Amino acid sequence: MAERVETRPISTLSSCGPPSKRYPTKTVHT
C-alpha cells in the first residue's frame, strides 16, 4: 500500500521536476 501512496504525491511533484531524481521509475511512468 505504501507504493500507492507514494505514486500520488510524486504525480504532483513530477510537474516540478525535482522528484524525478528521487523516483525516476515512477516519474517515467507519468
Distance bins in CASP14 RR format, pairs under 12 A and 6 or more apart:
PFRMAT RR
TARGET T0000
AUTHOR 0000-0000-0000
RMODE 2
METHOD distances of the structure
MODEL  1
1 7 0 0 0 0 0 1 0 0 0 0 0
1 8 0 0 0 0 0 1 0 0 0 0 0
2 8 0 0 0 0 0 1 0 0 0 0 0
2 9 0 0 0 0 0 1 0 0 0 0 0
3 9 0 0 0 0 0 1 0 0 0 0 0
3 10 0 0 0 0 0 1 0 0 0 0 0
3 23 0 0 0 0 0 1 0 0 0 0 0
3 25 0 0 0 0 0 1 0 0 0 0 0
3 26 0 0 0 0 1 0 0 0 0 0 0
3 29 0 0 0 0 0 1 0 0 0 0 0
4 10 0 0 0 0 0 1 0 0 0 0 0
4 11 0 0 0 0 0 1 0 0 0 0 0
4 26 0 0 0 0 0 1 0 0 0 0 0
5 11 0 0 0 0 0 1 0 0 0 0 0
5 26 0 0 0 0 0 1 0 0 0 0 0
6 12 0 0 0 0 0 1 0 0 0 0 0
6 13 0 0 0 0 0 1 0 0 0 0 0
6 14 0 0 0 0 0 1 0 0 0 0 0
6 19 0 0 0 0 1 0 0 0 0 0 0
6 22 0 0 0 0 1 0 0 0 0 0 0
6 23 1 0 0 1 0 0 0 0 0 0 0
6 25 0 0 0 0 0 1 0 0 0 0 0
6 26 1 0 0 1 0 0 0 0 0 0 0
6 27 0 0 0 0 0 1 0 0 0 0 0
7 13 0 0 0 0 0 1 0 0 0 0 0
7 14 0 0 0 0 1 0 0 0 0 0 0
7 19 0 0 0 0 0 1 0 0 0 0 0
7 23 0 0 0 0 1 0 0 0 0 0 0
7 25 0 0 0 0 0 1 0 0 0 0 0
7 26 1 0 1 0 0 0 0 0 0 0 0
7 27 0 0 0 0 0 1 0 0 0 0 0
7 29 0 0 0 0 1 0 0 0 0 0 0
7 30 0 0 0 0 1 0 0 0 0 0 0
8 14 0 0 0 0 0 1 0 0 0 0 0
8 19 0 0 0 0 0 1 0 0 0 0 0
8 23 0 0 0 0 0 1 0 0 0 0 0
8 26 0 0 0 0 0 1 0 0 0 0 0
8 30 0 0 0 0 0 1 0 0 0 0 0
9 15 0 0 0 0 0 1 0 0 0 0 0
9 16 0 0 0 0 0 1 0 0 0 0 0
9 19 1 0 0 1 0 0 0 0 0 0 0
9 22 0 0 0 0 0 1 0 0 0 0 0
9 23 0 0 0 0 1 0 0 0 0 0 0
9 26 0 0 0 0 1 0 0 0 0 0 0
9 27 0 0 0 0 0 1 0 0 0 0 0
9 30 0 0 0 0 0 1 0 0 0 0 0
10 16 0 0 0 0 0 1 0 0 0 0 0
10 17 0 0 0 0 0 1 0 0 0 0 0
10 18 0 0 0 0 0 1 0 0 0 0 0
10 19 1 0 1 0 0 0 0 0 0 0 0
10 20 0 0 0 0 1 0 0 0 0 0 0
10 21 0 0 0 0 0 1 0 0 0 0 0
10 22 1 0 0 1 0 0 0 0 0 0 0
10 23 1 0 1 0 0 0 0 0 0 0 0
10 24 0 0 0 0 0 1 0 0 0 0 0
10 25 0 0 0 0 1 0 0 0 0 0 0
10 26 1 0 1 0 0 0 0 0 0 0 0
10 27 1 0 0 1 0 0 0 0 0 0 0
10 28 0 0 0 0 0 1 0 0 0 0 0
10 29 0 0 0 0 1 0 0 0 0 0 0
10 30 1 0 0 1 0 0 0 0 0 0 0
11 17 0 0 0 0 0 1 0 0 0 0 0
11 19 0 0 0 0 1 0 0 0 0 0 0
11 20 0 0 0 0 0 1 0 0 0 0 0
11 23 0 0 0 0 0 1 0 0 0 0 0
11 26 0 0 0 0 1 0 0 0 0 0 0
11 27 0 0 0 0 1 0 0 0 0 0 0
11 29 0 0 0 0 1 0 0 0 0 0 0
11 30 1 0 1 0 0 0 0 0 0 0 0
12 18 0 0 0 0 0 1 0 0 0 0 0
12 19 0 0 0 0 1 0 0 0 0 0 0
12 26 0 0 0 0 0 1 0 0 0 0 0
12 27 0 0 0 0 0 1 0 0 0 0 0
12 30 0 0 0 0 1 0 0 0 0 0 0
13 19 1 1 0 0 0 0 0 0 0 0 0
13 20 0 0 0 0 1 0 0 0 0 0 0
13 21 0 0 0 0 0 1 0 0 0 0 0
13 22 0 0 0 0 1 0 0 0 0 0 0
13 23 0 0 0 0 1 0 0 0 0 0 0
13 26 0 0 0 0 1 0 0 0 0 0 0
13 27 0 0 0 0 1 0 0 0 0 0 0
13 30 0 0 0 0 1 0 0 0 0 0 0
14 20 1 0 0 1 0 0 0 0 0 0 0
14 21 0 0 0 0 0 1 0 0 0 0 0
14 22 0 0 0 0 0 1 0 0 0 0 0
14 23 0 0 0 0 1 0 0 0 0 0 0
14 24 0 0 0 0 0 1 0 0 0 0 0
14 25 0 0 0 0 0 1 0 0 0 0 0
14 26 1 0 0 1 0 0 0 0 0 0 0
14 27 1 0 1 0 0 0 0 0 0 0 0
14 28 0 0 0 0 1 0 0 0 0 0 0
14 29 0 0 0 0 1 0 0 0 0 0 0
14 30 1 0 1 0 0 0 0 0 0 0 0
15 27 0 0 0 0 0 1 0 0 0 0 0
15 30 0 0 0 0 1 0 0 0 0 0 0
16 22 0 0 0 0 0 1 0 0 0 0 0
16 27 0 0 0 0 0 1 0 0 0 0 0
16 30 0 0 0 0 0 1 0 0 0 0 0
17 23 0 0 0 0 0 1 0 0 0 0 0
17 24 0 0 0 0 0 1 0 0 0 0 0
17 27 1 0 0 1 0 0 0 0 0 0 0
17 30 0 0 0 0 0 1 0 0 0 0 0
18 24 0 0 0 0 0 1 0 0 0 0 0
18 27 0 0 0 0 0 1 0 0 0 0 0
19 25 0 0 0 0 0 1 0 0 0 0 0
19 26 0 0 0 0 1 0 0 0 0 0 0
19 27 1 0 0 1 0 0 0 0 0 0 0
19 28 0 0 0 0 0 1 0 0 0 0 0
19 30 0 0 0 0 1 0 0 0 0 0 0
20 26 0 0 0 0 1 0 0 0 0 0 0
20 27 1 0 1 0 0 0 0 0 0 0 0
20 28 0 0 0 0 1 0 0 0 0 0 0
20 29 0 0 0 0 0 1 0 0 0 0 0
20 30 0 0 0 0 1 0 0 0 0 0 0
21 27 0 0 0 0 1 0 0 0 0 0 0
23 29 0 0 0 0 1 0 0 0 0 0 0
23 30 0 0 0 0 1 0 0 0 0 0 0
24 30 0 0 0 0 0 1 0 0 0 0 0
END
